[in-house]
Amino acid sequence: MFDLDKWQEVLHTLRRNKLRTVLTAAGVLWGIFMLVLMLGFGNGLERGVMQNMVGFVSNSVYVWGQRTSKPYQGLAPGRRIRFTTQDIQAIQSSVSGIAALAPRNQLGGWQDGNNVSFGSKTGNFGVMGDYPELIEVDNIEVVEGRFLNRADMDDRRKVTVIGQHVREVLFEPGRSPIGEYVKIRGLFFRVVGVQRSSLPGQEGERGNSTLYVPFSTFQVAFNNGNRVGWFAVAAHPDVPGPELEAAMRRALSVTHRVHPDDKQAFGSYNAAEKFNRMQSLFIGVKAFIWFVSIATLMAGALGVSNIMLISVKERTREIGVRKTLGATPAAIVWMVLQEAVVLTVLAGYLGLFLGVVALEAVASLVPAGSGPLAAPSVDLNVAVIAAAVLLVLGAVAGVAPARQAAKIRPVVALRSE
């Protein structure tokens, strides 16, 4: 049952030496404040980094040709690896676990633009030759019309899907580009769709400034022959990305006569591996934050315990009087534990409140999409865990002083000065 007198007595005891109480509580307050602050910034950093990867399908793999670094089968190192359409069949026949295979070509060099016009308006944009399967690998969002399909490939149709920025530059606001014809290097392509990239930063800008034409049409229209720039692949859900990447490297090493141990011949990007690394990194960061914060809180709890020991020594005569009047050792223990828990919890919740206020202030200053740091915040689970930690630390801090108080003998206590 709630005993108001006992709680008033606890608060009176804490107010009796205000400076000592404040200094003792400061250690616990600072520990919980830093815990909330570090967890909040850790969550903000994690969300910011993951937002930067949101446009990548987590099971996607990209492979491109580079230069060999080792001699093999009589061939000298330094050979340039160039993919062809024959590699498509080689990959399909020897690599299992592929959900979608999208060979890709780009008009011009890497990041080079091409003059694209509609009527009197002209812009400089990237032009890609792609398979319809690309939409399963790059997670492309079609906002109007459709994406490339198999009929476009089979009939070598002169159609294109344009990026959102291409639409804004070439077409008047409110005018639908679907069915209109844009000119790429003197050739007209009918617009069948508009896509928007979900990637942030420069990658997103590049995607929104790109036109996609069927791979087969690209080969003929731009005299690209049987060349393939690189491969974009999506793995089956039950196939690890690194396993698929290794299988593709092996298959391409056979067709291009590359030494099995030559790591330089092919470049690759494995989204799954990057996701796993990031997740492992943030698990480690959170573990470190909790370790540092718990250590700080334990230091604060140790301060509370020491102060309570001093308080017990100063109140030896009072405790002796209580025992003489019939107070049991359990009542004395509970009295001291109450004081330790109240001091710890009050300081801790004040630190929790100040931490949340500080995070909200910082979050209001962080604009959306501001690089790798999103708005810092903590969830309800952190508050619940912090409350549990505070209760435990408060009880632990009061154990030693409570036991010391319970051992005091009334006769000795009444003679103490």
Buried (B, 14 or more C-beta within 10 A) or exposed (E): EEEEEEEEBBEEBBEEBEEEBEEBBBBBBBBBBBBBBBBBBBBBBBBBBBBBBEBBBBBBBBBBBBEBBBEBEEBEBEBEBEBBBEBBEBBEEBBEBBBBBBBBBBBEEEEEBBEBEBEEEEBEBBBBBBBBBBBBBBBBBBEBBBBBBEEBBEEBBBBBBBBBBBBEBBBEEEEEBBEBBBBBEEEEBBBBBBBBBBBBEEBBBBBBBBBBBBBBBBBEBBEBEEEBBBBBBBBEEEBBBBBBBBBBBEBBBEBBBBBEEBEBBBBBBBBBBBBBEBEEEBEEBBEEBBEBBBEBBBEBBBBBBBBBBEBBBEBBBBBBBBBEEEBEBEEBBBBBBBBBBBBBBBBBBBBBBBBBEBBEEBBEEBEEEEEBBBBBBBEEEBBEEBBEBBBBBBBBBBBBBBBBBBEBEBEEBBEEE
